[in-house]
Amino acid sequence: MTAIVRGARFFYLLWGGMLLGTLAANNRIRLPELAWRWPWVAQAVRSPWGRGLLLGIAAAMALGALAEVWEMADRILARFTHDPERHP
């Protein structure tokens, strides 16, 4: 069960980070109508600083995906090598 949850988290982080990074890098951020009720929030997100912040969040998501796949590989290798001190 943990492998399924970790796999789903990995794909979510990887896909979300790639999508957010691509949208921010190409300046294709589309905000919902609710965000335009406060124009200063919408303008802050669409500014270069906001795009940089979104790129940073995308990078953090990609690093999170890397950590998830690293942990999954570690668990799989520990299970196959029958390492008693690393086996959960």
C-alpha positions in Angstrom: 0.0 0.0 0.0 2.8 2.4 0.8 4.3 1.8 -2.7 1.0 2.9 -4.3 0.8 6.0 -2.2 4.5 6.9 -2.8 4.1 6.2 -6.5 1.0 8.5 -6.7 2.8 11.2 -4.7 5.8 10.9 -7.1 3.7 11.3 -10.2 1.7 14.1 -8.7 4.9 16.0 -7.7 6.6 15.4 -11.0 3.7 16.3 -13.2 2.7 19.3 -11.1 6.3 20.6 -11.0 6.7 20.2 -14.7 3.4 21.8 -15.5 3.9 24.8 -13.1 7.4 25.3 -14.3 6.5 25.2 -17.9 3.6 27.6 -17.4 5.6 30.1 -15.4 8.6 30.0 -17.7 6.5 30.6 -20.8 4.3 33.3 -19.0 1.1 31.3 -19.5 -0.2 31.6 -16.0 -4.0 31.8 -16.1 -5.7 32.9 -12.8 -9.2 32.1 -11.9 -11.9 34.8 -11.6 -11.7 34.7 -7.8 -8.1 36.0 -7.9 -9.1 39.0 -9.9 -11.3 40.2 -7.1 -8.1 41.4 -5.5 -6.2 42.8 -8.5 -3.0 43.4 -6.5 -2.8 39.6 -5.8 -3.3 38.8 -9.5 -0.7 41.4 -10.6 1.8 40.1 -8.0 1.5 36.5 -9.3 1.9 37.7 -12.9 4.9 39.9 -12.1 8.5 38.7 -12.7 8.8 38.1 -9.0 5.7 36.1 -8.9 6.8 34.0 -11.8 10.2 33.5 -10.1 8.3 32.3 -7.0 6.3 29.9 -9.1 9.4 28.6 -10.7 10.9 28.0 -7.2 7.8 26.1 -6.1 8.1 24.0 -9.3 11.7 23.3 -8.6 10.8 22.3 -5.0 8.1 19.9 -6.4 10.6 18.4 -8.8 13.1 17.8 -5.9 10.3 16.3 -3.9 9.6 13.9 -6.7 13.2 13.0 -6.8 13.2 12.3 -3.1 10.1 10.1 -3.4 11.6 8.0 -6.2 14.8 7.7 -4.2 12.9 6.5 -1.2 10.9 4.0 -3.3 14.1 2.6 -4.8 15.7 2.4 -1.4 12.7 0.4 0.0 12.7 -1.9 -3.0 16.4 -2.6 -2.8 16.2 -3.2 1.0 13.4 -5.7 0.5 15.2 -7.6 -2.3 18.6 -7.7 -0.5 16.9 -8.7 2.8 18.9 -6.1 4.8 17.5 -6.6 8.3 18.5 -3.1 9.6 16.9 -1.3 6.7 13.8 -3.4 6.2 10.7 -1.5 7.4 
